[in-house]
Amino acid sequence: MLHAHVALVTGAGQPVANAIARRLARAGARLALVSSPEHERETAALAKELGGALVMNCEASDAQAVGAVVRRTATELERIDLLVNADLSREPGALSDLPPEKWKALLGRHLSGAAWFCKEVIRPMMRQRSGRIINLVDATSGGTRRVAAEGLTAMTRALANELSRQGISVNTLAVHFLEAETRHLSPEQRKRLDGELGPLGRLGSAEEVAEAALFLASSAANLTTGQRLSATGGPA
């Protein structure tokens, strides 16, 4: 389905990004995996599991570092067909309690970082006159999580309008907490989370999110751009 396509996946080493990378690999894509420094070990293990992938560490808030990663991918793998920005913000807490340094880190990595990756991959995609960008956003409640999510959603729509005539589609994939991510929650936190469950009445798995990402990456989504696809079981 994606034979010989090159997919650049950020957030490697995290559950959702890992599941997406595995699914894209099974569909035939060649992978470039980008991880933040704290997920270096998990990303190396994933690359070994997949039988080889271009692995790079990068602090997404550093625009120059992002540019170097994208240029290396385009040089070594010769093209970039798909960008999946899958470095999710799971920062807890209310906006009113957020210290200034946390605010800068949140926006730097999860909003500006995604923007830098989009900006850099657009160049090789425009030369090819084709490409797909998928921006994952956190759909869980909580002020700090919503900041990056709403910014990414707005950026996605703007880029889709700018790039559609260049053969590049840009979409958002909204995800909720995964069942596997809630094991550390207190009973009170779990009760609040259960109150957010949509019509399905359950949380999803990383593998289910990966199937939604594959849809947006495939020819089945040729007419889809500027959209927000929800893989949350109901909550938007």
C-alpha positions in Angstrom: 0.0 0.0 0.0 2.9 2.4 0.8 5.6 0.4 -1.0 8.8 2.5 -1.3 7.2 5.5 0.4 9.4 7.3 3.0 7.7 8.1 6.2 9.2 10.5 8.8 7.7 9.8 12.2 8.4 12.0 15.2 7.7 11.1 18.8 9.4 7.7 18.3 9.8 5.7 21.5 6.2 6.7 22.7 3.4 4.2 22.4 1.3 5.9 19.7 4.3 6.8 17.5 5.7 3.3 17.8 2.4 1.7 16.8 2.1 4.0 13.8 5.7 3.2 12.7 5.0 -0.5 12.9 1.8 -0.2 10.9 3.5 1.9 8.2 6.4 -0.6 8.0 3.9 -3.4 7.5 2.3 -1.4 4.7 5.7 -1.2 3.0 7.0 2.2 4.0 10.7 3.0 4.6 11.0 4.8 8.0 12.9 7.6 9.5 12.3 7.7 13.3 12.9 10.9 15.3 12.9 10.7 19.0 13.5 13.2 21.8 16.6 12.4 23.9 14.6 10.8 26.7 13.2 8.1 24.4 16.5 7.2 22.7 16.6 3.6 24.1 13.0 2.8 23.2 13.5 4.1 19.7 16.7 2.0 19.1 14.7 -1.1 20.2 11.9 -0.2 17.8 14.3 0.2 14.9 15.9 -3.2 15.7 12.4 -4.8 15.8 11.5 -3.3 12.4 14.7 -4.6 10.9 16.3 -1.3 10.2 15.2 2.4 10.1 17.0 5.7 10.0 17.1 6.8 13.6 17.8 10.3 14.8 17.5 12.2 18.1 16.3 15.7 18.0 14.9 18.4 20.3 11.9 19.5 18.3 12.0 23.1 19.8 15.4 23.6 18.0 14.5 24.7 14.5 18.0 24.2 13.2 18.2 20.7 14.6 14.8 19.9 12.9 16.1 21.2 9.6 19.2 19.0 9.9 17.0 15.9 10.6 14.8 16.5 7.6 17.7 17.2 5.3 19.4 14.0 6.4 16.3 12.0 5.8 15.8 13.5 2.3 19.4 12.8 1.4 19.8 9.3 2.8 16.3 8.0 1.9 16.1 10.2 -1.3 12.6 11.6 -0.6 10.0 12.2 2.0 6.4 11.2 1.2 4.8 11.3 4.7 5.4 13.3 7.9 3.6 12.0 11.0 4.0 14.5 13.9 3.3 12.0 16.7 5.1 13.6 19.7 2.0 14.0 22.0 1.7 16.3 24.9 0.5 14.5 28.0 1.3 17.4 30.4 -1.1 17.4 33.3 -2.5 20.3 35.2 -4.4 23.5 34.7 -3.1 26.5 32.7 -3.4 28.7 35.8 -0.9 26.5 37.6 1.6 26.2 34.7 5.1 27.6 35.5 6.6 29.8 32.8 9.4 27.3 32.0 6.8 24.5 31.5 4.7 26.8 29.2 7.8 27.5 27.0 8.7 23.8 26.9 5.1 22.8 26.0 4.8 25.2 23.2 8.4 24.8 22.0 8.2 21.0 21.6 4.6 20.3 20.8 3.5 23.3 18.8 6.6 25.1 17.4 8.4 21.7 17.0 5.5 20.4 14.8 5.6 23.6 12.9 9.3 23.3 12.2 8.9 19.8 10.9 6.0 20.8 8.7 8.0 23.8 7.3 11.1 21.6 6.5 9.3 18.7 4.8 7.3 21.0 2.6 10.4 21.8 0.6 11.1 18.2 -0.7 7.4 17.5 -1.0 6.9 20.6 -3.2 9.7 19.4 -5.5 7.9 16.0 -5.7 4.5 17.8 -6.0 3.2 15.2 -3.6 3.1 14.4 0.1 1.1 13.8 3.2 1.3 15.4 6.7 -0.5 14.1 9.7 -0.5 16.1 12.9 -1.5 14.1 16.0 -3.3 16.1 18.7 -4.2 15.2 22.3 -8.0 15.3 22.7 -8.0 14.8 26.5 -9.3 17.5 28.8 -7.0 19.8 30.7 -5.8 23.3 29.8 -2.2 22.5 29.2 -3.0 19.7 26.8 -5.4 21.8 24.9 -3.0 24.6 24.1 -0.8 22.7 21.7 -3.8 20.7 20.4 -5.8 23.8 19.3 -2.8 25.5 17.9 -1.9 22.4 15.8 -5.5 22.1 14.5 -5.5 25.7 13.4 -2.0 25.3 11.8 -3.2 22.2 10.0 -6.1 24.0 8.3 -3.9 26.9 7.3 -1.3 24.6 5.7 -3.9 22.5 4.0 -5.2 25.7 2.2 -1.7 26.8 1.3 -0.5 23.4 0.0 -3.4 21.6 -1.6 -2.6 22.8 -5.1 1.0 21.5 -4.6 -0.3 17.9 -4.2 0.3 18.0 -0.4 -2.5 17.1 2.0 -2.4 18.1 5.7 -4.7 16.5 8.3 -5.1 16.3 12.0 -5.6 13.0 13.9 -7.1 13.5 17.4 -6.3 10.8 20.0 -7.4 10.3 23.6 -5.6 8.6 26.4 -4.8 4.9 25.6 -6.0 2.2 28.0 -2.3 1.3 28.6 -1.5 4.9 29.6 -4.1 5.0 32.5 -2.6 2.3 34.7 -0.8 4.9 36.8 -3.9 7.1 37.4 -5.4 7.4 40.9 -9.0 6.1 41.4 -10.2 9.7 41.4 -8.4 10.5 38.1 -9.7 7.4 36.5 -13.3 8.3 37.6 -12.9 11.7 35.9 -11.5 10.0 32.8 -14.4 7.5 32.6 -16.7 10.5 32.6 -15.1 11.6 29.3 -15.7 8.4 27.4 -17.7 8.7 24.3 -20.3 6.4 22.7 -18.0 3.4 22.6 -17.6 3.6 26.4 -13.9 2.6 26.3 -10.4 3.9 25.6 -8.6 2.8 22.5 -5.3 1.1 21.8 -2.2 2.4 20.0 -2.8 -0.1 17.3 -6.3 1.3 16.6 -4.9 4.8 16.4 -2.3 3.5 13.9 -5.0 2.2 11.6 -6.5 5.6 11.5 -3.1 7.1 10.6 -2.7 4.5 7.9 -6.0 5.6 6.4 -4.8 9.3 6.2 -1.5 8.1 4.7 -3.1 5.9 2.0 -4.8 6.6 -1.3 -8.1 6.1 0.5 -7.7 9.7 1.8 -6.8 11.3 -1.6 -9.7 13.7 -1.2 -9.1 14.4 2.5 -7.2 17.6 3.5 -7.6 20.2 6.2 -9.7 17.7 8.3 -9.7 16.6 11.9 -10.2 12.8 12.1 -11.1 11.6 15.6 -9.7 8.3 16.8 -10.9 8.7 20.3 -14.0 6.5 20.6 -16.2 9.6 20.6 -14.6 12.7 22.2 -13.4 15.2 19.7 
